[in-house]
């Protein structure tokens, strides 16, 4: 493990962040940085860097004469990919996955309709390439390879929409897809119908069929919710 300041603060964050998001430090708890520095055997400067990162995520707030205080969940930057990753690693995973998948179902169909209108030839080609990559990894328990293409596919859809707000959700969607795979909230092989829908969506975007693109994406997200009902009730 790296002994640099960055490596040390990352090691502390990997433990302390999930503890906060899991509720081991309830809102209003005061974190004693001296005690934490001793617990993790790091310097005060490393702990100050840890606090700065947690503050940027709105998990904690430094208050004069009080210290570092854990904020309520409603204050957290729930779109931060690291916060999403930490929450998906905890006991609240089913609810978090459902919340994020509902977000996807609200955003991605609209983004796909826009992508059908705005995608460049290069983006259409990449969508087709990624869809075929999903097909190639859809059998034989190749979920990691499938995930690479699945994440890239949805990033292209969001980016090709031409809406910078949608594009910024690429990391959020990637964390949802990654979390499902790495926490065994996927079947051993992806649903064949879902794979086919991605191929058809790539075709709809290339053909500039916005209505069909939107409907196909809605079917993809509805299918994802139905899988959660089975795998993460």
C-alpha positions as CSV (number, residue, x, y, z in Angstrom):
1,X,0.0,0.0,0.0
2,X,1.2,3.5,-0.8
3,X,2.7,5.5,2.1
4,X,2.1,8.8,0.4
5,X,-0.3,11.3,1.9
6,X,-2.8,10.6,-0.9
7,X,-2.6,6.9,-0.4
8,X,-3.1,7.2,3.4
9,X,-6.0,9.5,3.1
10,X,-7.6,7.2,0.6
11,X,-7.2,4.3,2.9
12,X,-8.9,6.2,5.7
13,X,-11.7,7.3,3.4
14,X,-12.3,3.7,2.3
15,X,-13.2,2.8,5.9
16,X,-14.6,6.0,7.4
17,X,-16.8,6.9,4.4
18,X,-18.8,3.7,4.4
19,X,-19.1,3.9,8.2
20,X,-20.7,7.3,7.9
21,X,-23.1,6.3,5.0
22,X,-24.0,3.1,6.9
23,X,-25.1,5.1,9.9
24,X,-22.4,4.0,12.3
25,X,-21.9,7.8,12.9
26,X,-25.5,9.1,13.0
27,X,-26.3,12.7,11.9
28,X,-25.1,15.1,14.6
29,X,-22.2,12.9,15.6
30,X,-19.0,14.8,16.2
31,X,-15.9,13.2,14.8
32,X,-12.8,13.8,16.9
33,X,-10.0,14.1,14.4
34,X,-7.3,13.4,17.0
35,X,-9.0,10.2,18.0
36,X,-9.4,9.2,14.3
37,X,-5.8,10.0,13.5
38,X,-4.8,7.7,16.4
39,X,-7.2,5.0,15.3
40,X,-5.9,4.9,11.7
41,X,-2.3,5.7,12.7
42,X,-2.0,8.7,10.4
43,X,-1.0,12.3,10.9
44,X,-3.3,15.2,11.6
45,X,-2.6,16.6,8.1
46,X,-3.8,13.3,6.6
47,X,-7.0,13.6,8.7
48,X,-7.5,17.2,7.6
49,X,-7.4,16.0,4.0
50,X,-9.9,13.3,4.8
51,X,-12.2,15.9,6.4
52,X,-11.9,18.1,3.3
53,X,-13.0,15.3,1.0
54,X,-15.9,14.4,3.3
55,X,-16.9,18.0,3.4
56,X,-16.9,18.2,-0.4
57,X,-19.4,15.3,-0.4
58,X,-21.5,17.2,2.2
59,X,-21.2,14.2,4.6
60,X,-19.7,16.3,7.3
61,X,-19.3,20.0,8.2
62,X,-16.6,21.6,10.3
63,X,-18.0,24.0,12.9
64,X,-16.0,26.3,15.1
65,X,-16.0,25.3,18.7
66,X,-17.9,22.1,17.8
67,X,-15.7,20.1,15.5
68,X,-16.4,17.9,12.5
69,X,-20.1,17.1,12.6
70,X,-21.9,14.4,10.5
71,X,-24.7,15.9,8.4
72,X,-28.2,14.5,7.8
73,X,-28.7,12.4,4.8
74,X,-30.7,15.1,3.1
75,X,-27.5,17.2,3.0
76,X,-25.3,14.6,1.3
77,X,-24.2,14.9,-2.3
78,X,-26.0,11.7,-3.2
79,X,-24.9,12.1,-6.9
80,X,-21.2,11.8,-5.9
81,X,-20.0,8.5,-7.4
82,X,-18.0,7.7,-4.3
83,X,-21.0,8.3,-2.0
84,X,-23.1,6.0,-4.3
85,X,-20.4,3.3,-4.1
86,X,-20.2,3.5,-0.3
87,X,-24.0,3.4,0.1
88,X,-24.3,0.4,-2.3
89,X,-21.7,-1.4,-0.1
90,X,-23.9,-1.1,3.0
91,X,-27.1,-2.7,4.3
92,X,-29.3,-0.1,2.6
93,X,-28.2,-1.4,-0.8
94,X,-31.7,-2.6,-2.0
95,X,-33.3,0.8,-1.3
96,X,-30.4,2.7,-2.8
97,X,-30.4,0.6,-6.0
98,X,-34.1,1.1,-6.4
99,X,-33.8,4.9,-5.9
100,X,-31.1,5.1,-8.5
101,X,-32.9,2.9,-10.9
102,X,-36.0,5.0,-10.6
103,X,-33.8,8.0,-11.4
104,X,-32.6,6.2,-14.5
105,X,-36.1,5.5,-15.6
106,X,-37.0,9.2,-15.3
107,X,-33.9,10.4,-17.2
108,X,-32.6,7.9,-19.7
109,X,-35.7,7.5,-21.9
110,X,-35.7,11.3,-22.5
111,X,-32.0,11.2,-23.1
112,X,-32.3,8.4,-25.6
113,X,-35.0,10.4,-27.5
114,X,-32.7,13.4,-27.6
115,X,-29.8,11.1,-28.7
116,X,-31.8,9.9,-31.6
117,X,-32.1,13.5,-32.8
118,X,-28.6,14.7,-31.9
119,X,-26.1,11.8,-32.0
120,X,-23.1,12.1,-34.4
121,X,-22.1,9.4,-36.7
122,X,-19.2,8.5,-34.4
123,X,-21.6,8.2,-31.4
124,X,-23.9,6.0,-33.4
125,X,-21.0,3.8,-34.4
126,X,-19.8,3.5,-30.8
127,X,-23.4,2.6,-29.6
128,X,-23.5,-0.2,-32.1
129,X,-20.0,-1.4,-31.1
130,X,-20.9,-1.4,-27.4
131,X,-24.2,-3.2,-28.0
132,X,-22.4,-5.9,-30.0
133,X,-19.8,-6.1,-27.2
134,X,-22.7,-6.7,-24.8
135,X,-24.0,-9.5,-27.0
136,X,-20.5,-11.0,-27.2
137,X,-20.3,-11.1,-23.4
138,X,-23.9,-12.1,-22.7
139,X,-23.3,-15.8,-22.2
140,X,-20.7,-17.8,-20.3
141,X,-20.7,-15.8,-17.0
142,X,-18.8,-12.9,-18.5
143,X,-20.4,-10.2,-16.3
144,X,-17.2,-8.1,-16.0
145,X,-16.7,-7.9,-19.7
146,X,-20.4,-7.2,-20.2
147,X,-20.3,-4.4,-17.6
148,X,-17.5,-2.5,-19.5
149,X,-19.7,-2.3,-22.6
150,X,-22.9,-1.7,-20.7
151,X,-21.5,1.3,-18.8
152,X,-19.9,2.7,-22.0
153,X,-23.2,2.3,-23.9
154,X,-25.2,4.3,-21.4
155,X,-22.5,7.0,-21.2
156,X,-22.8,7.5,-24.9
157,X,-26.6,7.7,-24.7
158,X,-26.4,10.4,-22.1
159,X,-23.6,12.3,-23.8
160,X,-25.3,12.1,-27.3
161,X,-28.4,13.6,-25.9
162,X,-26.6,17.0,-26.2
163,X,-27.8,17.9,-22.7
164,X,-24.8,18.6,-20.4
165,X,-26.9,17.9,-17.3
166,X,-27.8,14.4,-18.6
167,X,-24.2,13.8,-19.6
168,X,-23.0,14.5,-16.1
169,X,-25.1,11.6,-14.9
170,X,-22.9,9.2,-16.7
171,X,-20.9,8.5,-13.6
172,X,-24.0,7.9,-11.6
173,X,-25.4,5.4,-14.0
174,X,-22.0,3.7,-14.2
175,X,-21.9,3.3,-10.4
176,X,-25.4,1.7,-10.5
177,X,-24.5,-0.8,-13.2
178,X,-21.1,-1.5,-11.4
179,X,-22.8,-1.9,-8.0
180,X,-25.4,-4.4,-9.4
181,X,-22.6,-6.5,-10.8
182,X,-20.1,-6.4,-7.9
183,X,-22.8,-7.0,-5.3
184,X,-24.4,-9.9,-7.1
185,X,-27.6,-8.1,-8.0
186,X,-27.4,-9.6,-11.5
187,X,-28.2,-13.0,-12.9
188,X,-25.2,-15.1,-13.9
189,X,-25.9,-14.1,-17.5
190,X,-27.7,-10.9,-18.5
191,X,-31.4,-11.2,-19.4
192,X,-31.4,-12.0,-23.2
193,X,-34.3,-9.7,-23.7
194,X,-32.4,-6.7,-22.2
195,X,-29.4,-7.4,-24.4
196,X,-31.7,-7.4,-27.5
197,X,-33.2,-4.1,-26.3
198,X,-29.8,-2.5,-26.3
199,X,-29.1,-3.6,-29.8
200,X,-32.5,-2.3,-31.0
201,X,-31.8,1.0,-29.1
202,X,-28.6,1.5,-31.0
203,X,-30.4,0.9,-34.2
204,X,-33.2,3.4,-33.3
205,X,-30.7,6.1,-32.4
206,X,-28.9,5.5,-35.7
207,X,-32.2,5.7,-37.6
208,X,-33.1,8.9,-35.7
209,X,-36.3,7.3,-34.4
210,X,-36.7,9.3,-31.2
211,X,-40.1,7.8,-30.2
212,X,-38.8,4.2,-30.5
213,X,-35.5,5.1,-28.8
214,X,-37.4,6.5,-25.8
215,X,-39.8,3.5,-25.6
216,X,-36.9,1.0,-25.8
217,X,-35.0,2.7,-23.1
218,X,-38.1,2.8,-20.9
219,X,-38.4,-1.0,-21.4
220,X,-34.7,-1.4,-20.3
221,X,-35.2,0.6,-17.1
222,X,-38.5,-1.2,-16.3
223,X,-36.7,-4.5,-16.8
224,X,-34.0,-3.4,-14.4
225,X,-36.6,-2.6,-11.7
226,X,-38.2,-5.9,-12.2
227,X,-34.8,-7.6,-11.7
228,X,-34.4,-5.8,-8.5
229,X,-37.8,-7.1,-7.3
230,X,-36.3,-10.6,-7.7
231,X,-32.7,-10.2,-6.7
232,X,-32.8,-7.3,-4.1
233,X,-36.4,-7.3,-2.7
